[in-house]
Amino acid sequence: MTVLPDDGLSLAAEFPDATHEQWQRLVAGVLRKSGKEVSDDAAEDALSTTLEDGLRARPLYSAHDSAPDPGLPGFAPFVRGGRAEGNTLGGWDVRQRHTAADNGAVLADLENGVASLWLAVGAGGFPVSSLGTVLDGVYLDLAPVVLEAGREVEPAARELLRIYEERGVARDAARGNLGADPLGHEARTGDDGFDLAPVAALARLCAEEYPGLRALTVDALPYHEAGGSAGQELGCSLATGVAYLRELTGAGLSVEQACAQLEFRYAATADQFLTIAKLRAARRLWARVAEVCGAPGGQVQHAVTSPVMMSRRDPWVNMLRATVATLAAGVGGAESVTVLPFDHALGLPDAFTRRIARNTSTILVEESHLSRVIDPAGGSWYVERLTDELAHAGWEFFQSIERAGGQAAALRSGLVGQELAATWQARSAKLAKRREPVTGVSEFPHLAERSVAREPAPEPPSGGLPRVRRDEAYEALRARSDAHLAATGTRPRIFLAALGPAAAHTARLTFASNLFQAGGIEPVTEGAFEDSGASEACLCSSDALYEERAAEVTASLKSAGAAHVFLAGRPGQYPGVDDYVFAGCDAVAVLSATLDRMGVS
């Protein structure tokens, strides 16, 4: 056995350091071999990914990619966490949401890993009068309760406080949030007549008599669910938080008391690094606001797995999305995390889906030990740089709202809605072109999938900002196919004509099959066109075979009755071919037009 000398030398000491320029030159060489003519300087840009808010994710980060000092966990600017110990003392607070007056479901959650309750009452939830029944058997001195009551926040809060008194819960033992969020309610409903005086009174009551209760939630989900970017979500949350500080201090609370009454709620998506950076940036931005106001700057965060990313088709994939989002929320430093059940988009969850939701956090905390490290993403050049860039984007949007007169004025003037709509329009184009794939929906759909039926959930408040979903365009196409199946007994079909050996056609055959199934169109690959039951066809093969046989096969298909012939590949000059499908084409437009021609309404 060879013993290395303990002389402090690195094992890589004999290898010279590679320079950034050398890396660029090597990358450019690889790109040129793949057919992309790029200069050495442009190689890095060619591999960069454009994100929302004008940000770009580059392929390589180094110590030269500077970002401001994030500080230490628990200390300003709180980038690395609002608490010095992070979530190491037991993991994050597992908070589950309930919209139905189901005491059994509440108790089952609490007995199996859930630490706090998020209860929707009033519009979009159960009646305020049912709150006592829902909380029957709950140890209220152990389980924090967070309300979401919209306009009914005052009666809901008074009822919860009455229950605390009735059940002998000491005022200093009560934990949770009364959930007042007038601007969030306005964003959801368009209702601008919310009286803030009772909210300020609740905040004063909590500050003076219930030290473990907060009165207000700054909910950024309405902006995320309307299609907003991470930067816009941050900007709206900051503007809302500042508006509440103004109201509370105007009502007589100190700045420190007012800050202590706020909890911030953000969406966690399957884009794990963006979620991690967003939560870190949010704490930094709020620390700046608090610093200017003269108060401590820690931000208490509640992360919720994104409703926008939840698909209605193949909902089982939502379990994977939620797992990644939960991991990102925990790594990002959220104190509380809500995992929406994978059937959230379909109606009320059942016992199985609630179990999977709560166990997602349990596995990450107890088995993956994710909470044992404070700010595990800290020090990553990519994460630190992305945090800084996202903080600047959020601050810029916050300033635009403040210039418009603040969050309330920006909502009422339509500024917020217009900005969010523009962002969603750009993202919708990426979804339509499958540049942002949705597994099980736009990629690898399963037409034979058995539908999942759930009891309808209470209708959420509406009338304000829209609620969007990534799957909505494809869901509309699939619904047309389902209606056709119900009416005729078969789905609309397309014949895929594979030319040549498997090596020549498999890749494009698979591509075309996935694309057409995303619109509910069943691909037929066996037999002859005449026996397929299809009215249209698509050629699938290599460019070389297209040159030899495309014209001939197209003519044959049309003589057999094909009303429209596609070719899977980049547009070219092939006689008789009517249309082309290829990576980056507008799949939604192609599929919608195809269903129209097939008479599928």
Secondary structure, DSSP 4 states (H G I P E B T S, - for coil): -PPPP-SS--TTTTSPPPPHHHHHHHHHHHHHHTT----TTTHHHHT-EE-GGG-EE-S---TTS-------TTSTT-TT-SSTTTTTTT-SEEEEEE-S--HHHHHHHHHTT--EEEEEBSTTSB-GGGHHHHTTT--TTTS-EEEE-GGGHHHHHHHHHHHHHHTT--TTT--EEEEE-HHHHHHHH------SHHHHHHHHHHHHH-TTEEEEEEE-HHHHHTT--HHHHHHHHHHHHHHHHHHHHHTT--HHHHHHTEEEEEEE-S-HHHHHHHHHHHHHHHHHHHHHHTS-----EEEEE-STT--SSSTTHHHHHHHHHHHHHHHHT-SEEE---TTGGGSS--HHHHHHHHHHHHIIIIIS-GGGSSSTTTT-HHHHHHHHHHHHHHHHHHHHHHHTTSHHHHHHHTHHHHHHHHHHHHHHHHHHTTSS--BTTTBS--TTPPP---PPPPPPP-SSS----TTHHHHHHHHHHHHHHHHHSS--EEEEEE-S-HHHHHHHHHHHHHHHHHTTPEEE-SS-GGGTT-SEEEEES-HHHHHHHHHHHHHHHHHTT-SEEEEESS----TT--EEE-TTS-HHHHHHHHHHHTT--
